[in-house]
């Protein structure tokens, strides 16, 4: 694959990725193994992508996978009880498949022409520095040398010896932490549902002086940089009077997932704190607890009630990388946020007050909730 094709592949494969680029024999593989081991010991699940200049084969002649490819199969998967591998034709670019999206971060070996953030390995002759100066190699975050750092300080970049595993891992940790901190957290109040069991709009109900819509917006405003109300297009006029910006559904007939996907389309850079309007016992401490346990490297951060391993999908923080998984699941006919949370890598949080997650969906439950609030305690 030539440089022109590489330059055309300018998309980001993973929100937390960094490449190790240099000549063959410069020590990239040894270092990257140490870095992966470090992050694994921290509890992360790293991914690794290796791009080589030389051809390789894992479907050797005579094997079943080779024979299937020879017969015309464009993709072949082989598996045993402990692992699996997909063999297919490709351009050499980073595949956008779910295997990499499910990882917390992605370490890349090679692909120096891509604008991916990278560590550049400098050999004794400093061969690649001219390519960096000519901007053929871009987005270099630090330089790694094999013994001599003479003259490298002129670039104004951090400089490391390739054996300085502690220094390099600390640098990468800081890089990822900075990138995570740059992801804004927005609030999305789910209003305008069908409310078939309640028989009326739950966002308009009053358990206290203010409506549930106003109360939920207020709760999220203390934690989120911006708060939006999610509703159907025909309901926009109804909610516009509350003075809160609206995001109307552009993904229709999908329930709460449609509201979330519409918000992610509107602000793809943000994580979304999704909150339904049917939690009358929710308080600021519970909201702050979920936000305080947020892990931007996972797909989501969600509450799990005591004795119930199922996450609560309608009071959850969804990270930007969840979007592609949600779209894929929709394409497969699954619009359930609950199943998404159960089947992907998330942070599960035990609520300090389980009553806060008590949701109210019908008139009988609302009557009991009003009585409990008047008594000043949680639901019966």
N, C-alpha and C positions, 0 to 999 in steps of 0.2 A: 504493500500500500504506500503510495507516494505522499509527499508532504501536502500536496493540494487536497487530497482526500481527507487527510488528518485535519487540516484547517477547516474543512467543511463540517467536521463533527465537533461543533463547539458547544454542545449541550453539556450540562452537568449531570453526571451519572448518579451522584449521591450528594445530599446537602452537606455531609461531613466527609470530605475526601482530601487526600493529599498524595502526590506522586513522588517517587524516588527515581530520579533520572540521572543517567551517566553512562559512560562507556562500559563495555563488557569487562568484568574483572575488577571493577572499582569498589566492590564491597557492598553493593546495593542489597543483595539477597541476604547476606549475613545480618546487616543492620535491620532490614525490614522484619526479619524473623524475630529479632529481639524486641522490636517495637510492638509487634503483634502479641508476643508473649506478655509484655507489660500490660497492655490494655485488656487482655483476657483475664489476667490476674486481678485487675480492677473490677471485674464483673461485666465488662462489655463483651459484645459479640462482633469482632471485626470481620470484614470481608477483605479478600485479596484478589487483585486482577493482575495477571502477568502478560505483558505484550512483548513478544520476541521478534527479532528480525529474521529468524530462521524458521523454516517450516517444521511442523511436528505432526505426529500421528499417534492417536491413542486407540484407533480402530485398526489394529495390525492385520496384515494380509492373512486370510484364512479364518479369522474369527467371525462369529455370527454378525457382529456389528459391521465389520468390513463387507461381508457378503450382502447385507441389507443395503448398505450405501452403494455398493457396486450395482445392485439391482435397480437403483433409482430413488431410494428414500432420501429426501432432502434433510430430514432430521431423524436422529436415532438416539433413544435414551437407553442406557444400560444401568442396571441397579442390582445390588445385593442387599442383604439385610442391614448393612451398616452404612451404605453410601450409594450415590447415584451420579451419573454423568450424562450430559447432553452433548451430542456431536451434531454440528450443523455447519453449513456454509456461512461465512461471515466476512465482513470487511476488515476485521481487526479492531474495530472500535469497541468501546465498552458497552456491553449489552444492558438494556434497561430492565431486565427481568426481575421478578420478585425475589430471587435469591439474593441479589445485592441490596434491594430496597429493604429487606428485612434485617440487614446488618446495621449495627449502630454507627459504624464508620467504615470507609473503604480506603484501603491502601493499594496504590497502583505502582507497579514496577514497569517503567518504560513510558512510552507515549509523550516524549519530551516536547513535541511540537504542539500539543494541545494546550489551551490556556488554563489548564487545571493548576491549582496551587501546588508548588513543588519544591522539593529539596534538590539542588543541583550538585552532583558529585564532580569535583574538580580533580582531574588527574595531574600528574607531575608537569605535563606540558601545557596545562590549562587549555586544553583543546576546545572545550565547549564554551568558554567565556566569550569568544568572538561571536558565537551564535546568539548568546544572551545580549551582547552589546548591539547586535544587528536586529534584535527583537524577533529573531526566528524562534528563540526560546523565550517564553514570556511567563509572567506571574511567578517568578522565583521568590520564595519566601526566605530561604537561607542557603548558604553554601557549605558543603561538606568536603573536606580535603583529606588526603591520605598521609600527610606528614608535614607539608609546608604550607603555611597560610600567608606567605609573603605577597604583598600587593592586593590581597583580597579585601582589605578594609576599605578600599577606595569605592566599593560598590554600596557601602552603607547598609549592608545586610548582616544578620547574625552569621557567625562563622563557627563551625564545629569540626573537631576531628572525628573521623568516622567511627572511632572506638568509644566516643563519649556518649554511650547509650543513655545515661542518666540525663545529661544535658539536652539531648535531642528529644527524648520522650517528654521532658518537661516543656520544651518549646512547642511540641505538637499538642500536648494537653492545653497549653495556653492558647494556641491557635484555634483549637476546636471550641474551647470555652468562650473565646471572644466571638466566634461565629454564632454560637448558641445564644449569647446575650444579645446579638443583633436581631434575633427573630422576635418581632413584636407579638404581644399577647392581646388579642381583641376579644370582646365579648359578643356573643350571639344569643339573644333572647328569642326562643322559639314561640311565636304567637301565631294565631290564625289557623290552628289545627281544626279538624272537623268536630272534635268534642262530642262525638256521638253518644257516649255514655253519660256525660254531664248534661247534655241538652242545651248548653249555652257556652259562649266563648270563655274558656277558663282564664284567659289573660285579663278579662274584665271583672272577674270576681273580686270581692272585697272581704278579706279575712280580718283586716285592720283598716284604718281610715283610707289608705291608698289601695289602688288596684294591684293585683298580682303582677301586671305588666310593669307598673311603676316601681314596685318593691324589688322585682328581679333586676331591673335596670340599675337601681340604686346599689344593690348588692355587688353587681359586677363592676360598677364604676370605681369602686375602691381598689380594685385589683388590676383591671384591664386599661390599656392605654386609650382605647376607643370602644364604645358599645353600640351595637346595631340591633334592630328588631327585624326578625325574619318573618315574612308573611307571603301569602299569595298575592299576585298582582292586583286582583280585584278587591283586595282588602287594604291596599295602600292608603286610600283616602281616609279610611276609618282610623288607622294608626298614626297618620301624619300629624295629627293635632297634639301628640305627646311630645313633640320636639326632639325625638330621637331619630337619627338617620335610619332609613329602611334599606333592606336588601330583599328584593322580591325574588321569588323562585324562578329560576331559569331551567331547572331540572324538575319536570312536572310529574305528579302522581307517584312520588317516591317516598312520601312521608318525611320524617326528620332528616334522612340522608340527603334528600333533595335540597333542603334548606342549608345544610352544611356544605354541600358541593357548590351551591350558588354563592355562598360566602367565600369559599376557597377560590372560586373563579374570579370574584370581585377583588380579592386581596390575597393573591397566591403566596405572598411573602410571609403571611402571618400564621401564628398558631391561634386556634379558636377555642375559647372557653364557652362551650355550648350549655345553655341552661333553659329548661322548660319552665313554664309558668305554674306548674301544679305541685310545687313544693312549699306549702305555706309555713313550714317549720324551719326552713332554711335560714341560716344566720351568717353574719360576716366572718365569724371565726371558722366556720366550715369551709367557706369560699377560700379564705386565706390558707387553710390547711392544704387544700388540693393544689393551689398555686405554688405553695411552698415545697411540695413534693414533686413538682413537675420535672420531668427529665426530657429535654428536647431531643435526645438521641433515640428515644422510643417512638412508637406510633401515637401513643396517647397516654394520659394519666387519668385514672378513673377510680371512683370509690367502689368498694365491695362491702356490702353490709355484713354484719356478724352472722356467721352460720350460713351465709349465702355466697358462694364463690362467683356468682354472676356479677359482672360490672354493671353499674348504672349508666346506660348510654346517653341519657338526657341531662346529665350533669357531669360533663367530662371535658378535658382539654385535649383537642386533636391537633397534632403537629402537622406542619406543611407536607411532610412526606407521606402522610396518610392518603392524600388525594388520589394518587395513582392506584393505590390498592383499592380504594373505594370505587373508583371508576371501573376497575377490572371486575370487582365483585358485582357491580351493577350489570356489566355486560354479560355476566354469567347468571343473571336473574336473581341475585341476592341483594336486597336493599335493606337488610337488617343491620343497624349499627351494633346491636347486641352481639350478633354472631361475629361481626368484625372484631370487636374487642376481645371476645373469647378466643379467637383463632390467630391473633397477631401478638407481637411483642409489646406489652404495655407495662406501665407502673400501676400496681394495685395499692390503694390507700385505704386503711381502716379509718372510718369516720370517728372522730372523738365523741360525737353525739349522734348515735344511729337514728334518733328521731328526726334529724334534719333531712334524711332521705325518704321520709314517709310522703308518698305522693297521693294526691286526692283526685279521683277521676269520675265520681258519680255523686248525685245529690245526697245519698245516705252517708257517704264518707265525708262529704263537706260539712254536714250537720254535726258529726262527731268531732271534726277538726275545729269547728267554731266553738263547740263546748269546751274542748281542751284548751284552746287559746284563752277563752274567758276565765278558765280556772288557773291559767298561768303555767300550764305544764304541757307535756308532749301528748301524742295521740294514745288512746287506750289500746 
